[in-house]
Amino acid sequence: MHTPKVNLITILKSSGLWKVKIFKLVDYSLGAFLSFLLPATVNISPLISIEQIKKILIIRPGGVGDAIFLLPFLRAIQTSFPTVEISILCEHRNLEVFSSQRDLHLRLYCYDFPFGLKDIFTRSYDVVIDTEQWHYLSAIVSYFIKHKQTVGFATRPRRAKLFTHRVAYDEHTHEMENFYNLFKPFLKAPCPSLNNSFLLAKNLLEWASKNIPQNTVALFLGASIPLRRFSREQSLRLIQYLRERNSSVILLGGKDVVGIADELLEKVGDNRICNFVGQTSLEQTAALIKESQVFIGPDSGVMHLACAVGTPVVAVFGPGNLRKWTPRGERDRVITENVECSPCTRFGYTVPTCRGSYHCMRDIKVEQIISAVTKIIS
């Protein structure tokens, strides 16, 4: 097992978009410096009772996957305590996860929009919960917001000192358990399930049902980190296998994989394959997955979305941390090669040691995936 240390070289070498890397570089330098200068908060005990709370602010930077993991806990709080006002400070890239769940009645703010941040700092909260696992800036924001108490993960000493309540974090346990430890004082039930926590409007489900055939298998071509994606050969063979077994196929993914989808369709030459790559919102993608028999995809935010809508998942893990992010549904299946150098990801930083061979993904046998799909369908 290889888990990279997080330092400047890790950030520069890690896979992913440079836009995200720049944010991480700012956090690594400015965030670390500010957290060093700030005096430690007093560890207030005991934690305020949920019955006394009127306003909660929950901070959730990052991508779609982490935001989806937050939904079951938001539902649990609102079900038990409907009068509590819940605000979310998120990023534009995960905003739709929260804005799509209209039944939750959330106040939404974005880091990306300064006016939203200004409003956050003029309000006062009983509790601020920082769900970020590693970086400094979210903890610094929670430090300066008007609050009675703050709660966050104690993954780094400088980060931990900024909270009035510090929660232990275990890199080797499932992320739902870590989130549960963070929210446990505000819940009156055991750890909630991710499955069926993403709700969809009736009109969206009707739209999806009209746009895809029956017996559909959803194949996700994307992943924010390219080396987690299926190769073109793997995707092509999957499509061919599924069509030979008379399963309808829909292709899903963002605009970054439009070219891959077009290339696959040209090679397959089957007009019965529905291509939605680069054409759907997060809600529409969720509805298409919900109306499918099975979802096939690599470790990604959309894979977690499939779990959250309740569709059986065949998840393929390569460089990602299987212990932390594995699907937990009764009908879900996981495919992995269990190579020695995997996972090579830590707190969102993926630094491969395989020098470009990516055998954790490239050695995955398509037959394994098809076998898992067949078992679910049957």
N, C-alpha and C positions, 0 to 999 in steps of 0.2 A: 504494500500500500504506500502510495506517495502523496503526501499532502504538503504542498509548497508553503514555505514561510512567506508571510506578506511583508514585502519591503519595496523599495523603489524599483529594483530590478524586476521583481515579480509583476509590478504594475505595467512596466514598459514591455515585458515579454508576453504578458497574458493575452489570450484571445479576446476578441470583442471589438466594438466600435470605438473609435478615437474620441468621440463625443463623451462617452461614458468614462473612458480612461482619463480625460482631462479633469472631469469631476472628481475622480478618485485621487488624482495627483494633488488637486487642491485640498482634498480632505487629508491626505498624507502629510502635506507640508503645513498649510495654514491651520487645519483642524487640530493637528497634533500640537502645534505651537500655542494656540489659544487654550486648549484644554490643559496644557502645562501651566499657563499663567493663572487660570481661574482658581480661586480658592475652593476647597472641597465643601460640599453641602453637608449639613448635619443630618445624620441618619435618624429620621423621625420614626418613632415606634409608639404604638402600633400603627399599622396602615389604616387609613380612614375606612369606615364601614361603607359598603355599597349603598346601604339605606340612607346614608347621609350625603350621598353624591347627587348633585344636580347637573353638573357639566363635566364631561370627559373629553379630552383631546387625545387622539391616537395618531402617532406619527408613523407613516409607512412609506418611506422612499423605496426605490428599486423597481423591479419589473413586475410582470403579471403574476408569476407564480407565488411570490410572497404575499401579494395582495389577496389572491384567492384563498390562501391559507388563513387569512384573517376573517373571512366571511362567517364561518361557523361560530366564532367567538362573538362577533357583533350580533348575530341572531340570538345567541344564548343570553347576552346582556339585555337586549331589547325585549325579549320574551318575558324574562323574569322582572325587569324593571323598566316598563314602557315610558315612564316619565323622565328618565335620564336622557339629557341632550348629548348626543354623540357627534363630535366633530372629527374629521379626518384631514390630516395634512399629508398629501401624497405628491406624486410627480405626474406630469402630463401623460407619461407612457403607461401608468397603471390607473389613471383616473376613471376610465370606462368600467373597470371592474366594480367600482363603488357606485358610479352614477347610474349604472344599469339596474341596480337593485333598489328600485324605487320604494319598495315596501319598508325599507330600513330607515327612511327619513333622516338621512345624514346631512350634516353641514360639511361641504367639501371645499378644501383650499389646496392650492398647488405651490410647491417651491418655485416652479417655473414662472409664476406670475407675481411680481413684487407687491401689487396691490393686495393680493390675498394674504401675503405675509404680514403686511401692515395691519390688516384687520385682526389677524391672530394675536398680535402683540398688544392690541388695545383691549382685548377681552381677558377675562379671568376664569380659571378652571380649578375645579376641586382636585382633579388628578390629571396629570399628563403621562401617557404611557408611550414610551419609545420602543417600537417593535423592531427597529434596525438591530442587526446582530453584531456589527463590527465597527463601522465607520464613526468618526467623531462628530461630524457637523450636526446630525440630528440630535445628539445628546446636548450639544452646545445650544441649539435652538430651544430645547426643552428647559434648559437651565435659565434662560432669560425670559421665558413666557411667565406671566403671572399665574401662580399656582399655589396650592397648599402642599401637595406632595407630587413627586415624580418617581416613575418606575422604569427601570431599563435593565438590559443584560450587562452583567459584569464581566465582559469578555476581555477587557484591557483595563489596567489600573487607572490610567488617566481618564478613561471613559466612565468607569464605575463611580469615581468620586463626584461626578456631576449629578448623580441621582440621590434622592432621599431614601429610596429603597432599591437595593441591588439584588438582581435575580441571577442565580447560577445558570450557566449555559453549557450544554454537553454536545460536542461536535459529533459524537458517535451514537446519538439517539435520534429518533424521528423528529422532524421539525414541529409536528403537531404537539408533541410532548413538551418541547421547549416553549412553544406558544402557550400551552396550557399552564405551565409554571408561572408564566408572566401574568396571565389573566385569572389564575385560580382564586385570588382574594375577591374577585368581582363576579364569581359564578356560584350558582347553587346546584350544580350538576357535575357529573364526571366530564372528562374531555369529550367535546362534541365530535361528530364525524364530518369529514370533508364532503363525503358523498351526498349529493342532492342539496348542497348548500347554495348553489347558484341557480336562482329562480328565473324563469323565462315567461314573458307575456304570451297570452294565447295567440295573438295575431302573428307573433314571430314563429311560433311552432306551426301554425297553419301555413305561413309562407314557406318554411323549410319543407314541410310535407308535400307541398305542391311542386317544389323545385327539384326533388330527388326521388328516384324510384324506390320501390320496396327492396328489401334484402341488400341494403347499402352498407358498404364498409368505408369508413372515412380514413384516408391516408394523409397524414400531415408531413409535408416536405421540409418544413422550416426548422428553426431553432436559432435563438439569438447568438449562440456560439457556433459558427459553421462546422467545426469538427465534430459536433454532436449529431449532425444531420446524416441521413442515409446517403450513401453514394448513389450516383445516377444508375449504376448497374443494379444495386439492391432495389431501388425504387422501381425500375423497369421490370425486374423479375417478379416483384410483389404484384404489380398490376397484372402481369401476364398470368400468374398463378390464380389470382382472384377471378379474372375473366374466364379462365378455363373451367372454373368451378361455378360459373354462372352467377357470381356475385357482382352486383353493381358497385362501381367505385366512384367516390368523389375525392378530388384533390383539394387540400387546404394548405394555406401558407400565406405569408406576407408578400409585399411587393419585391422583397429582396430575392425571392425564388421564382418570380414569374418566368424568367428565361429557362429555368430548369423544367418547370411544368410544360412550357411550350415544346421543349426538346423531347420530353417523354411522350407527349401526345402525338408528335410527328412520327416517332419510332413505333408506337403502338398501333396507330392508325385505326382507332376504335372510337366512333362518335357516340358510343353509349357511356363513355367516361365523362362525368360532369366536372368541369374545371372551375373552381371558385377562388383560385390562388390570386391574391392581390385585389379581390373584388368585394370582400365582406368586412363588416365591422366585427368587433369582438362579440357582440350580442348575436349577430347573424351566424358567426362561426359556431357559437355555443348551440344555437338552435339546430344547425345542420348536424352537429355531433349528437345532439339529443335524439334526433330522428333517425340516427344510424344504428345498425345492429352492434357494431364494434368500432372502436377507434384504434388505429395503429399509429404510433409516433415515437420519436426519441424523447429523452428527458428534456422537458421544456415547460414553459408556462401554459401552453395550449394543452399539453398532456394533463396537467393539473386541472385545467378547465374541464376536460372530458370527465375526470373523476368527479368534479363538483356538480356536473349536470346528471350524473348517475349512469352514464353509458359505460359498458364493460371496456376495459383498456388493455391493450397489449403494448407495454412500455419497453423500450430498448434503452439500456443504460451502457454508456461507455466511460467518458472521463468524469461524469457526475457522481455524487455521493449517494449510493443506493440506500444506505442505512437512513439517511436523512430524508430522502425524497421519494421513496418507493410508494406506489399506489397501495391502498389498503382495503379495497373493495373485495368482497367474497369472490366475484367472478373475474377480477383483474389478474393479468399474468405479466410476469417480468422476464425479459430475455437479457442476459449479460454473459460476457466471456470470462468474467472474474480474473482478468489479467493482473499481474503483480503490481504494475505501475498505476493501477486505477484504485481510487479516484485521484486525479491530478488537479482537483478543484478544491479551493478553500475560500469560503466567504465571497463567492462570486469571481474569484481569480482562477483561471484555468491556464496552467503552464505545463504543456506536455513534455515528457522526457523521452518520447519515442522517436524524436527527430523526423516527424512527418509521416511515420508509417500508420499511425492511428489504428492499430490492429484491434483495439478494444471495440471499435465500431466496424471496421472493414472485415473482420473475421466472423461477424455475425452471419449465421446461415439463414437464408430466406426460408428454408424448410422449417426451421424452428419457429419462426413467426407464423407461418401458415398453419402449423400444427396447433399453436396456441389459439389462433383465430377459429379453427375448426372445432376445437373443444368448447369454446365459448358458445358458438352458434348452435352446436348440437346439444 
